[in-house]
Amino acid sequence: MQEVVLVTGASSGVGEALAPMLAQRGYRVYGMSRRSVELAGVTALPADVSDAEGLQAAIEQLIQEAGRLDAVLHCAGIGGAGPVEQMPTERARRIMDTNFWGSWNLAQATLPYLRKSPRGRLLFVGSIAGFMGIPFRAAYCASKAAVKTMSDSLRMEVQGSNLQVTTVAPGDIATNSIATQYRQPTEEIDPLYRDRYRKFDDGMANNVEHGMTAEYVAESIYTIMNKDTLKPYYAIGEFVQKASVKASRILPGSLWEKVLGKYYS
Ligand SMILES: NC(=O)c1ccc[n+]([C@@H]2O[C@H](COP(=O)([O-])OP(=O)(O)OC[C@H]3O[C@@H](n4cnc5c(N)ncnc54)[C@H](OP(=O)(O)O)[C@@H]3O)[C@@H](O)[C@H]2O)c1
């Protein structure tokens, strides 16, 4: 029986690499994003994950056409930068709406079908940034932490069913995300923050530019989705980024902040 997989974020980056890869490997693949996609072997399913009703309608269309849903690989997400004190709240809210409420909406719309699959899988793409606070990325870090926590709750709620839930938390990935996300212009930033903001923001952009390829992350997600038993989360990235998840918990807070500051300097 051909498994049916929904890949969100299919119009760019990880989702765009993952969806045709799965189609090529024999899955029936639906690709969701606000922009419609034209990818080999992938059926476009345009929807905004922050719009619960529109998303629900898209999932019903998928079920009408395909009759089942076996895996959801939720790659859609947005970033954003600015100091808490000054970043326009609307920008921060949009990050939460897309990353956290989008994941919530997607879970609510797809769980009834995923639970019917003999081997259901729900993978949220979070971020290593969801395990720690990074300066001037507060809304993004908070949204990814919220996704991870929701994923932890949900995986326990569905225990005893055929469905498994996990978070895949990558480090930096060389995609368009940094170019397309909102980064508050330096001129708007209070002099108190300006130099450090510029330093952290440049450091982040540089790390993303030299990050993993989207194809590498897509391949990792493919490996994870095919494991018999999923762990609560998977960190993906270079050693220092994966180690940062553990270090942020083990090191005393003041020492950890120094380490993080050095990483972005
Ligand atoms: N790039 C990194 O360094 C990095 C690091 C760690 C984690 N991540 C996470 O990994 C995932 C993939 O990142 P990426 O770098 O591949 O991002 P990307 O290239 O910017 O692609 C983001 C995708 O999400 C879709 N999207 C955004 N808002 C949406 C919405 N409201 N509804 C539906 N789709 C929406 C976009 O499509 P439309 O614009 O067409 O809707 C696009 O297809 C994201 O969750 C990101 O937070 C990225």
Ligand as a Chemical Component Dictionary entry (heavy atoms), coordinates in Angstrom:
data_LIG
# 
_chem_comp.id                   LIG 
_chem_comp.type                 NON-POLYMER 
_chem_comp.pdbx_formal_charge   0 
_chem_comp.three_letter_code    LIG 
# 
loop_
_chem_comp_atom.comp_id 
_chem_comp_atom.atom_id 
_chem_comp_atom.alt_atom_id 
_chem_comp_atom.type_symbol 
_chem_comp_atom.charge 
_chem_comp_atom.model_Cartn_x 
_chem_comp_atom.model_Cartn_y 
_chem_comp_atom.model_Cartn_z 
_chem_comp_atom.pdbx_ordinal 
LIG N1  N1  N 0  17.217 27.719 7.943  1  
LIG C1  C1  C 0  17.682 27.482 9.159  2  
LIG O1  O1  O 0  18.823 27.839 9.495  3  
LIG C2  C2  C 0  16.835 26.732 10.162 4  
LIG C3  C3  C 0  17.436 26.302 11.343 5  
LIG C4  C4  C 0  16.670 25.582 12.262 6  
LIG C5  C5  C 0  15.346 25.324 12.009 7  
LIG N2  N2  N 1  14.779 25.775 10.862 8  
LIG C6  C6  C 0  13.375 25.462 10.639 9  
LIG O2  O2  O 0  13.311 24.525 9.584  10 
LIG C7  C7  C 0  12.095 24.692 8.857  11 
LIG C8  C8  C 0  12.431 24.871 7.391  12 
LIG O3  O3  O 0  13.250 26.014 7.271  13 
LIG P1  P1  P 0  13.820 26.503 5.862  14 
LIG O4  O4  O 0  15.132 27.127 6.147  15 
LIG O5  O5  O -1 13.697 25.419 4.860  16 
LIG O6  O6  O 0  12.784 27.692 5.562  17 
LIG P2  P2  P 0  12.432 28.449 4.223  18 
LIG O7  O7  O 0  13.367 28.105 3.123  19 
LIG O8  O8  O 0  12.270 29.882 4.596  20 
LIG O9  O9  O 0  10.990 27.824 3.875  21 
LIG C9  C9  C 0  9.925  28.022 4.731  22 
LIG C10 C10 C 0  8.712  27.340 4.144  23 
LIG O10 O10 O 0  7.606  27.530 5.041  24 
LIG C11 C11 C 0  6.480  27.962 4.282  25 
LIG N3  N3  N 0  5.620  28.783 5.117  26 
LIG C12 C12 C 0  5.948  29.903 5.809  27 
LIG N4  N4  N 0  4.878  30.396 6.426  28 
LIG C13 C13 C 0  3.836  29.559 6.118  29 
LIG C14 C14 C 0  2.453  29.545 6.446  30 
LIG N5  N5  N 0  1.914  30.496 7.231  31 
LIG N6  N6  N 0  1.689  28.563 5.953  32 
LIG C15 C15 C 0  2.218  27.594 5.164  33 
LIG N7  N7  N 0  3.505  27.552 4.822  34 
LIG C16 C16 C 0  4.304  28.532 5.283  35 
LIG C17 C17 C 0  7.091  28.749 3.128  36 
LIG O11 O11 O 0  6.210  28.792 2.016  37 
LIG P3  P3  P 0  5.278  30.017 1.616  38 
LIG O12 O12 O 0  6.055  31.266 1.869  39 
LIG O13 O13 O 0  4.983  29.735 0.175  40 
LIG O14 O14 O 0  4.074  29.868 2.464  41 
LIG C18 C18 C 0  8.297  27.897 2.796  42 
LIG O15 O15 O 0  7.907  26.836 1.947  43 
LIG C19 C19 C 0  11.398 25.894 9.492  44 
LIG O16 O16 O 0  10.456 25.458 10.428 45 
LIG C20 C20 C 0  12.530 26.625 10.192 46 
LIG O17 O17 O 0  12.076 27.397 11.297 47 
LIG C21 C21 C 0  15.491 26.463 9.927  48 
# 
loop_
_chem_comp_bond.comp_id 
_chem_comp_bond.atom_id_1 
_chem_comp_bond.atom_id_2 
_chem_comp_bond.value_order 
_chem_comp_bond.pdbx_ordinal 
LIG N1  C1  SING 1  
LIG C1  O1  DOUB 2  
LIG C1  C2  SING 3  
LIG C2  C3  SING 4  
LIG C2  C21 DOUB 5  
LIG C3  C4  DOUB 6  
LIG C4  C5  SING 7  
LIG C5  N2  DOUB 8  
LIG N2  C6  SING 9  
LIG N2  C21 SING 10 
LIG C6  O2  SING 11 
LIG C6  C20 SING 12 
LIG O2  C7  SING 13 
LIG C7  C8  SING 14 
LIG C7  C19 SING 15 
LIG C8  O3  SING 16 
LIG O3  P1  SING 17 
LIG P1  O4  DOUB 18 
LIG P1  O5  SING 19 
LIG P1  O6  SING 20 
LIG O6  P2  SING 21 
LIG P2  O7  DOUB 22 
LIG P2  O8  SING 23 
LIG P2  O9  SING 24 
LIG O9  C9  SING 25 
LIG C9  C10 SING 26 
LIG C10 O10 SING 27 
LIG C10 C18 SING 28 
LIG O10 C11 SING 29 
LIG C11 N3  SING 30 
LIG C11 C17 SING 31 
LIG N3  C12 SING 32 
LIG N3  C16 SING 33 
LIG C12 N4  DOUB 34 
LIG N4  C13 SING 35 
LIG C13 C14 SING 36 
LIG C13 C16 DOUB 37 
LIG C14 N5  SING 38 
LIG C14 N6  DOUB 39 
LIG N6  C15 SING 40 
LIG C15 N7  DOUB 41 
LIG N7  C16 SING 42 
LIG C17 O11 SING 43 
LIG C17 C18 SING 44 
LIG O11 P3  SING 45 
LIG P3  O12 DOUB 46 
LIG P3  O13 SING 47 
LIG P3  O14 SING 48 
LIG C18 O15 SING 49 
LIG C19 O16 SING 50 
LIG C19 C20 SING 51 
LIG C20 O17 SING 52 
# 
